[in-house]
């Protein structure tokens, strides 16, 4: 997907990120994209329902190391 200025401006990262190698997230109309701030030209995009399921799983502790 081609990036537009509005998408580039929408990238955000955690306030806890202190290095230049952070995960950034951009919300789009039909998807959510993520990228490494150190490699901004490479990104992964997920359909909104897939992203919502992932976030729900993170919040529920499904990916916690035991």
Residue pairs with C-beta under 8 A, 6 or more apart in sequence:
1 28
1 33
1 45
7 26
7 28
7 33
10 26
10 27
10 28
11 24
11 25
11 26
11 35
11 40
12 24
12 25
12 26
13 22
13 23
13 24
13 25
13 37
14 22
14 23
17 23
17 37
20 37
20 38
21 36
21 37
21 38
22 36
22 37
22 38
23 34
23 35
23 36
23 37
24 34
24 35
24 36
24 37
24 40
25 32
25 33
25 34
26 32
26 33
26 34
26 35
26 43
28 45
30 47
30 48
31 45
31 46
31 47
31 48
31 51
32 45
32 46
32 48
32 51
33 43
33 44
33 45
33 46
34 43
34 44
34 45
34 46
35 42
35 43
35 44
36 42
46 54
57 63
